[in-house]
Amino acid sequence: MPQVTGFEQLAKQSALYPKESLLEVKKDGNSLLIGLPCEVALQENRIALTPDGVAVLVRNGHEVWVEKDAGKEAKYSDHEYSEAGAKIVYSAKEVFQADLILKIEPLVDKEFEMIKAGATLISTLNLPSLDKSYFDKLNQKKITAIGYEFIEDQSGGLPIVRAMSEIAGSTVLLIAAEYLSNSNQGKGIILGGITGVPPTKVVILGAGTVAEYATRAAMGVGADIKVFDNHIYRLQRLKYSVGQNLYTSIIDSDTLTEAIARADVVIGAMRAEDGLSPCVVTEEMVGRMKPNSVIVDVSIDQGGCFETSRMTTHKDPVYHYSDVLHYCVPNIASRVAHTASTALSNIFLPFLLKTGTIGGIEEMIYANRWFMKGVYSHNGTLTNAYIARKFGMRYKDLTLLLAARM
């Protein structure tokens, strides 16, 4: 009788052990096909879904296509997406055949050629950089387009705008600290204050979310802060949010001019009005600033708060004007792309899961007025009154269509 080896005994025993069952993936008629293309816009490093977010979607029966290297700049590898259940595709043409395209920047001409007619696009709008032809192309392909800037949550807030503003506000003080140092030919001063040395003077223009997080960061290092805005209620809300008393003022030419002349750092974070941020600092006011002071214009992608501002890039971020260093890079959140991508994924994941549950994008739009507000083009027609007026185009009111469905 042949002897039974130890390995054979072990194999027989292991066969009796309970085995882990494969995770069941739900599939139904409401499954979404989501495409994540590589960003082709200059200095855009973010991606809208992380591998963790993709894994949850796949487990809930949705399909996700990720273009090769789409997450590379945000430090997410193709292997991570593949392990999460995504399909890695090797051309932009293929990924743009998905029903729902989730990306960061608006479409460019070559992407318009590839995107499938009747698809849904979720991306930023960046209205100041677009012209009428962009919306004509959307309508020609009957694209339903949803803008990050317009998407609301159930409380009426703008979750994506707020998240990116929090990141920009937290990052902007780090940028200022870099350019105040000797290593960047700055003034050679610390951002903040230490015992026996007067604190750095920081002026913040605007009292929104960027200003709130910049104020918190500046307070944390002990800087001397002054905040200016056009609206008292915003200043009151800012003081309540930070929970400390600080100098605030309505923008007034004399007071603002004096504060800027004494400042070491001036941060422009004015909210856009009618698509453009108000320009509140003149060339003359900049000329009175101390040499090697720092201006960071967070609002540059909406026109900028300073008359001397001009757009720069992450690779060539600064220039001097009247001996004042200007940092005018749009999309500061892309500077910390991993964090920003995680924030975006956390916002989009619940939206997408609910969209699948409710029956698709069309049903999601009509079932949730707060999500409907994000739609600016629907099946070949503009649905945003402001954009339509700006470019002299026809538009339809989605709320009227909703009433008709009811």
Residue pairs with C-beta under 8 A, 6 or more apart in sequence:
23 59
25 58
25 59
25 61
25 85
26 59
26 60
26 61
27 61
28 61
30 356
30 357
30 358
30 359
30 360
31 61
31 62
31 63
31 356
32 57
32 62
32 63
32 99
32 100
32 352
32 355
32 356
32 360
33 62
33 63
33 65
33 98
33 99
33 100
34 49
34 57
34 62
34 63
34 64
34 65
34 98
34 99
34 100
34 101
34 102
34 352
35 64
35 65
35 67
35 95
35 96
35 97
35 98
35 100
35 101
35 102
36 47
36 48
36 49
36 64
36 65
36 66
36 67
36 70
36 71
36 86
36 95
36 102
36 103
37 67
37 70
37 92
37 95
37 96
37 101
37 103
37 111
38 67
38 68
38 69
38 70
38 92
39 45
39 46
39 47
39 70
39 73
39 103
39 104
39 105
40 105
40 108
40 110
40 111
41 104
41 105
41 108
42 313
43 313
43 314
43 315
43 329
43 331
43 334
44 73
44 104
44 105
44 331
44 334
45 73
45 74
45 334
45 335
45 337
46 73
46 74
46 104
46 333
46 334
46 337
46 340
46 341
46 344
47 70
47 71
47 73
47 74
47 76
47 104
47 337
47 341
47 344
48 102
48 103
48 104
48 122
48 341
48 344
48 345
48 348
49 57
49 64
49 102
49 341
49 344
49 345
49 348
49 349
50 71
50 76
50 341
50 342
50 345
51 71
51 76
51 80
51 81
51 83
51 84
51 86
52 84
52 345
53 345
53 346
53 348
53 349
54 64
54 66
54 81
54 84
54 85
54 86
55 84
55 85
56 349
56 353
57 64
57 349
57 352
57 353
57 356
58 64
58 84
58 85
58 86
59 85
60 353
60 356
61 356
62 352
62 356
63 87
64 81
64 85
64 86
64 87
65 86
65 87
65 88
65 89
65 94
65 95
65 98
66 78
66 81
66 86
66 87
66 88
66 89
66 95
67 88
67 89
67 90
67 91
67 92
67 94
67 95
68 78
68 88
68 89
68 90
69 78
70 81
70 95
71 77
71 78
71 80
71 81
71 341
72 78
73 337
74 337
74 338
74 340
74 341
75 337
75 338
76 338
76 341
78 88
81 88
82 88
89 95
92 110
92 111
92 114
93 114
95 101
96 111
96 114
96 115
96 116
96 119
97 116
98 116
98 119
99 116
99 119
99 120
100 119
100 120
100 122
100 361
101 115
101 119
101 120
101 121
101 122
101 123
102 122
102 123
102 348
103 121
103 122
103 123
104 123
104 124
105 123
105 124
105 126
106 123
106 124
106 125
106 126
106 129
106 130
106 134
107 115
107 121
107 123
107 134
107 137
107 138
112 137
112 141
115 121
115 141
115 143
117 141
117 142
117 143
118 141
118 142
118 143
118 144
118 379
119 141
119 143
119 144
120 143
120 144
120 145
120 146
120 361
121 138
121 143
121 144
121 145
121 146
122 145
122 146
122 148
122 348
123 145
123 146
123 147
123 148
124 147
124 148
124 149
125 147
125 148
125 149
125 150
125 376
126 301
127 149
127 275
127 387
127 390
128 275
128 276
128 301
128 302
128 303
129 301
131 391
132 391
132 392
132 393
135 377
135 382
135 387
135 391
135 393
138 145
138 377
139 377
139 380
139 381
139 382
140 380
142 379
142 380
143 377
143 380
144 361
144 362
144 365
144 375
144 377
144 378
144 379
145 375
145 376
145 377
145 378
146 374
146 375
146 376
147 374
147 376
148 160
148 161
148 374
149 158
149 160
149 161
150 158
150 373
150 374
150 375
150 376
150 384
151 158
151 159
151 160
151 351
151 371
151 373
151 374
152 158
152 159
152 370
152 371
152 373
152 374
153 159
153 370
154 368
154 370
156 370
159 347
160 344
160 347
161 209
162 209
163 340
163 343
163 344
163 347
164 333
164 340
164 343
165 208
165 209
165 210
165 213
166 209
166 213
166 343
167 332
167 333
167 336
167 339
167 340
167 343
168 210
168 213
168 269
168 298
168 332
168 333
169 209
169 210
169 211
169 212
169 213
169 214
169 215
169 216
169 217
169 269
169 298
170 213
170 214
170 216
170 217
171 332
171 333
171 335
171 336
172 210
172 214
172 217
172 267
172 269
172 296
172 298
172 332
173 191
173 202
173 214
173 217
173 218
173 221
174 217
175 296
175 327
175 332
176 191
176 202
176 265
176 267
176 294
176 296
176 327
177 190
177 191
178 184
178 186
179 186
179 294
179 318
179 325
179 327
180 186
180 187
180 188
180 189
180 190
180 191
180 200
180 264
180 265
180 294
181 188
182 188
185 292
186 292
186 294
186 325
187 264
187 290
187 291
187 292
187 293
189 200
189 264
190 197
190 200
191 200
191 202
191 218
191 221
191 223
191 265
192 199
192 200
192 218
192 221
192 222
192 223
193 199
193 200
193 221
193 222
193 223
193 224
194 222
198 224
199 222
199 223
199 224
200 223
200 224
200 264
200 265
201 223
201 224
201 226
201 259
201 262
201 263
201 264
201 265
202 218
202 223
202 224
202 225
202 226
202 263
202 264
202 265
202 266
202 267
203 225
203 226
203 227
203 228
203 259
203 260
203 263
203 265
203 266
203 267
204 211
204 214
204 215
204 218
204 225
204 226
204 227
204 228
204 266
204 267
204 269
205 211
205 228
205 229
205 251
205 266
205 267
205 268
205 269
205 270
205 280
205 281
205 305
206 227
206 228
206 229
206 234
206 268
206 269
206 270
206 271
206 299
206 305
207 227
207 228
207 229
207 231
207 234
207 235
207 237
207 238
207 248
208 234
208 269
208 271
210 267
210 269
210 298
211 227
211 229
211 238
211 267
211 269
212 238
212 241
212 242
214 267
214 269
215 225
215 227
215 238
215 242
215 246
216 242
218 225
219 225
219 242
219 244
219 246
223 265
225 246
225 247
226 246
226 247
226 248
226 249
226 259
226 263
227 235
227 238
227 246
227 247
227 248
227 249
228 248
228 249
228 250
228 251
228 255
228 256
228 259
228 280
229 235
229 238
229 248
229 250
229 251
229 270
230 250
230 251
230 270
230 278
232 250
235 248
235 249
235 250
238 248
239 245
239 246
239 248
249 255
249 256
249 259
251 280
256 280
256 281
256 285
257 285
257 288
260 266
260 281
260 285
260 286
260 288
260 289
261 285
261 288
261 289
261 290
262 290
263 289
263 290
263 293
264 290
264 293
264 294
265 293
265 294
265 295
265 296
266 281
266 289
266 293
266 294
266 295
266 296
266 306
267 295
267 296
267 298
268 277
268 281
268 295
268 296
268 297
268 298
268 299
268 300
268 304
268 305
268 306
268 309
269 298
269 299
269 305
270 277
270 278
270 280
270 299
270 305
271 277
271 299
272 299
272 302
272 303
275 302
275 386
275 390
276 302
276 303
277 299
277 302
277 303
277 304
277 305
278 305
279 303
279 304
279 305
279 306
279 307
280 305
281 305
281 306
281 307
281 308
282 307
283 307
283 308
283 322
286 295
286 306
286 307
286 308
286 321
286 322
286 324
287 322
289 295
289 322
289 324
291 323
291 324
292 323
292 324
292 325
293 324
293 325
294 324
294 325
294 327
295 306
295 308
295 309
295 324
295 325
295 326
295 327
295 328
296 327
296 328
297 304
297 305
297 306
297 309
297 326
297 327
297 328
298 332
299 305
300 309
300 311
300 328
300 329
300 330
301 311
301 330
301 331
304 328
306 326
308 321
308 322
308 324
308 326
309 326
309 328
310 319
310 326
310 328
311 328
311 329
311 330
312 318
312 319
312 326
312 327
312 328
312 329
313 329
314 329
314 334
314 335
317 327
317 328
317 329
318 325
318 326
318 327
319 325
319 326
319 328
320 326
329 335
333 340
334 340
351 364
351 371
354 364
355 361
355 363
355 364
358 364
358 367
364 371
365 371
365 372
365 375
365 378
365 398
366 372
366 401
366 402
366 405
369 399
369 402
372 398
372 399
372 402
375 383
375 384
375 398
376 382
376 383
376 384
376 387
377 383
377 384
378 396
378 398
381 394
381 395
381 396
382 388
382 393
382 394
382 395
382 396
383 395
383 396
383 397
383 398
384 395
385 395
385 397
387 393
387 395
388 394
388 395
